[in-house]
Amino acid sequence: MPFKSELAQPSAAEAERTRNADAVMGMLTGHWTAQITRAAADLRIADHVAAGAATAQEIAEEESSDPDTTYRLMRACASLGLLGHEGRRRFRLTALGEVLREGVPGSLREAALVQGAPGHWQSWGLLPEAVRSGGNQVEQALGADIFTHFSRNPGEAGLFSKFMSNMTGMVIEDAISLLDLDGVGRVVDVGGAEGALVLQLMREHPDVEGQVFDLPHVVEDARRAAGEAGLSDRFTAVGGDFFTDVPEADYYLLKNILHDWADEQCRTILRNCRRAARPGARALVIEALIGDIGKPDQAVLMDMNMLAVSEGLERDLDEFDELFAATGWKRTDMRPTRSLYSLIELEAI
C-alpha cells in the first residue's frame, strides 16, 4: 500500500536546522573518513587501481584481504570521491584518489597512515583533557612523548619521516625558485629527516655543501637518500640534539620545526643556530601561518593537532617575529607559497 500523502515541505527555519545538523554530523564523523582513508592507503587501493585492478576481488588477491569487505571499503572510497564507480562493481581512480598513490608528487599516502596510527590517533582521543590541563596528554596516551614513541616504533617513525618529506615536496619548488644562495658554502637542514629540501638545493647549486642534522635514528635515511641522488660527495648527516648545539653553517633550513615546540624551546633552537652561524648567515623558516580568526584556516586546525600530540603550536607572523627578535635574528622577507606553508627568511643580527 502506498504512503497516505506527500510529506509537508519544511519551513525555512526547519530547512536551516537540517543543514546545520548535517554540517555538525559531518564534523562528528570526521574520524570515520580518516580511518577509511587510512585503510585505503594501507591496502594500497589507489596504487592497485592505477595499475589496472578494477575490482575488489583483484585487490583482495594482491593484499590477502577479504573480497567482500574490500568491496565495501572501495564503495566507501567512491562515496568520498577517491574512486569512481563504473558499474558492475568496477572502479576507477579519480584525481582525488591519485593523491593516495605512493611516490607521486604531493603524495599523502604516508600522511593517511600516520594520522590514523597510534602516535596521533590515541593522543587525539585525549584532546578535551589537553585543553583542560593546558598541555598535551601524549604520555598518558602513549607512555612517552611523541618523539620517544617514534624511536620505539621505527615503522611509524619511518612513515612520519616520509610524510614530512612529501610535505616538503609541496613547497620545494617555490623555495628553490625564491632562494638566493650566492656566497653560501654550507646549508644545514635542522631536523631535516630524509633531507628532501637540502638535497634539492644541492642539485640546483653545485657549489653548496649540504648537511642534515637530526636525531641519530633518523640520519641514516638521509645518507641513503643522498646516495640515491648521487650527492654523497657533498653531503653529510649528523645525529644530535638541537637543544644542545647545532653545526655551523652559512644557511639554516628549519622546515616545520618551530611549530613542534613551545616558545622557550623555540628560542633555544634559534639561539643555538645563531650561536653556530657563520658571519652573515641566513635562515629559512617554513611554517603554516595562522591568518584572520573566523575564516576557514587549515593552520588553526593544525594548531589543535599540535596541542594533541606535541609541546608545540601554530603561530601568526607577529608571534614568530617576537621569537626571532629575542634570539638574534631579523625577518627580511616572507612569501606565501602555493601550498599551506609560508617561507620566512631571516638574517643574523
N, C-alpha and C positions, 0 to 999 in steps of 0.2 A: 504494500500500500504506500503511495507517495506521501510525503510530508504534507501537512494541512495547508501551509501557506508559505510565502516568502518571509524571510527574516526582515524585521524592520531595519531601515537604514540607520546607522549610528549618527548621533548628533556630532557636531564639530568638536565638542568637548570630549565625547566618548572616543572619537577617532584619534584625538591628540593623546588621550591616556593610553590607548592601544599602541600608538607609535612609541611613546615613552617607555612603556613596559617592554616592547620588543627591543628597544635600544639597550635598556639595562639588562635584559636577559642575555643579549649578545655579549655584554661585558662579563656577566656572571659565568658564562660558559666558555670564556676565552681559553681556559685550561684544556677544554676538550679539543679545541683547534690546535693548540700547541702540541698535544700528545698525538693527535692524528698526524700532524706534520712530522713529528719525531719518528713515528712508526714508519711513515712513508720513506723517510731518509734512511732509517735502519735497514729496511728491506730493499733499498736502492731501486725503488719503483721507477723514479724518473730515468735513471740510467738504463734500466731494462727496457722500458718502453721506447726510449730513444734508440736503442739498439735493435728494435723490431718486435719485441714482445708486446702483443696487443691484448692478451687475456690473462686473467688471474691464474689459470692453470699453468701457463708458460712461466710466469713469475714464481709460482709456488714450486715448480720443479727446480728453478735456479736457486731459490732461497731455502728449500726444505721447509716450507711453510704449508699451512692448511689451505687448500684451494678455496673453500667456502669463505673462510674469514679473510683471506687475501682479497677476494672479490668484494666483500663488504667494506674493507679498507679502501679499495680503489673507487668504489661507489662514493664513499665519503670524500675522497680526494676530488672526485668530479664535482661534487656539490660545492667544494671550496674553490673550484676553478683551477686546481693543479693538474687535472686531467680533463680531457673531453671525451664524451661517450658517443660512439659511432653506431650504437645499436648492437643487438645480439651479443651483449657482454664484451664488446671490444672497445678498447680505449686508445686514445692518442695523447701525446704530450702537448700541453699548452705552453705559451710563453711564460706564464707564471710558474708552471712546474719545472721549466728549464732551469730556474734558479736553484733547484734542489739537486741538480746533477753535480757529480764530483768533478772538481778541476776546471769548471767553466769560469770565465771571468765573473767576479762578483758572486761566486757560489756561496749559498747559505746552508749547504748540507751539514757541515760541521756545527754551524750555529744552531740548527734544529736539534742536533744530537746533544749539544752541550746544554742548551736551555732546558731540556727535559731530563737531564741527568741529575744524580743526587746532589752534586755541589750547589746547583742553582735551585733545583726543584724543591728539595727539602728545606732549604733556607727560606724560600719564598713562603712556605707554609706558616712561618712564624712572623710574617710582616706586622700583624697587629701588635705583637709583643715588642718588636723592634721600635715601632712608633711610640708605644707607651714608655719604653725604657730609655729611649734616646740613642739607641745603637743596635747594630745587627745582633741576631741570635744564632750566628753560624756555629759557634762552639756547642750550643745546646742541640742544634740540628745534626751536626756532623762529628762532634767531638774534637774539633780543631778548627783553626781559621782556614779560609778557602785555599790559600796557597800551600799550607801544610797538607790539607786534604788532597790537593793535586799531586804533591810529592809522594803521597801514599797510594795514589791511584794513577799510575802513569798513562793508562789508556785514556782516561778522561782528560788528563793534562795534555796529552798529545792532540786530542780533539780541540781543546781550548786554544792551544798554540796555533793550530791550523785555522781555526775560526778567526783569530786575531790577524793572521797573515792575510786571509781572504778579505777582511775588512780593510786592510791596508790597500788592497787592490782597488778599492773604491775611491781612494784619494791619491793614489800614487802618481797617476798621470798628471793631475793638477799640480802636485808638489814638484814633479820633475820639470814641468813647464815654467814654474814660477821661481824656483830657487836659483840664485846666482852663487856659484861656489868658486868663483875666481879667487885665487890665493889660499884656498883651503887644502891642507895636506891630509889631515885625518878627520874622518867623521865617525863618531861613536853613537851607535844606536842603543840608547839606555833602555833596558828591559825590552830588547828588540825581538825576542822569540826567535823565529827562523831567519830573521834579518831581511825580509822581503823588501823593505824600503831602502835600506842602506845598500843592498846588492844592486837594486835598480839604479841608484845614484852612481854606483861604481861603474855600471855599464855605460852610463851617459857621460861619465867624467873619468877617462882612462888614467889620469894622474892622481886620483884620490885613493887613499888607503881607507878601508872600512873595517869597523870592529863592532861586534855585538857584545854588549855587557849585560849579562842576565844571570839568573840562578844557575848553580852548577849542573842541575839535572836537565837544563834546557839547552845549554850551549852546543851540545853535540849535534843537535838538529840543525843549528846554524852552520856548523862546519860542513855538514853533509850538503846543505843547500848551496853553500859557496863552491864546493867541489863540483856539484852538478852543473853550476853556472860557469865553471871554468875560471873562477876568480880567486882561487885559494892563494895564489901568489901575492895578492894584495889584501888579504883578509885574515883577521884573527877573531877568535871568540874567547871571551874571558868570563869565567864564573866569579861571582862576587855578590856583594850586598851594597846597593846604592845608598843605604842609610849609614854606611861606614865611610866609603870613599868611592870615587868614580875615576876612571882613567882620564888622562889629559887628552885634549882634542882641540881642534880649531872650530869644530861644529858639532853640536849635540842634537840628536833626534830624540824627542820624548813623545811617542805616539800612544795615546790612551794610557798614560802612566799616572798623571797627576789626579785623574778622577778616581783612582783606586784608593786614595788616601785622604785623611783629614788635613786641615791646614798646616798643623805643626809638622807632620811628616813630609808634606809637600815642600815646606820651607827647608827642611833638612836635605831633601833631594836636590833642590835648586841651589842651595848653598854649596853642597858638595860639587856640583857641576861648576859653579862659579869659582870655587877654590882651585879646581884642577884645570880650569880653562887656560889655554894659551892666550897671549896678548891679542886683543882684537877679536876674540872668539864670539861666535853667534850660536843661537839655538833655535830650533823649530819645535814648537808645541802644537800637537794635533789633538783637538778635543771637540766634543759637541758643546756648543754654547747654548745656554738657556736663553730663550727670547722673551717676548712680551707675555706676561701672565694672562691666562684666559683664552689664548689662541691654541689650536692644536699644535703640539710640540713633542716630538719624539724624545728630545733631550730631557724633558720633565719626567717622562715615563722611565727613561734610563736612570734618572736620579733615584727612583723607587727601587730599581734593581740594585743600585749601589748600596742603598740602605739595607736591602735584604741580605746581600751576600758579602759586603766588604766594609772597610772602615771609611770609604770614600763618599763622594758626592759629585754631582754635576754643578757647574758654576756658570755665572754670566761673566761678561768681559770685564766688568769693574772688579769683580772678586778675583779674577786672575791677575789683573793689574796690581792689586794690593799684594799678592804673593810675589810678583816679580820685583816690585819696588823694595820689598823687605829683604831681598836675597841677592841684590847686586846685579839685577837685570832690568832692562828697559825694553818695552814693546816698541818696535819700529814699524810693524805692518801687521795687518790682519786681513785675510781673504777668505770668504766662504768658498767652499768647493761645490762641485755638482752633487755631492753626497750630503750626509748629515753633518759632516765634520768641517771645521774651520782650521785654516793654517795661521798660526800666530808666530811671527818671527821676533826674536829678541836679540839684543846685543849686550855684551858685558859692559858694566859701567864701574 
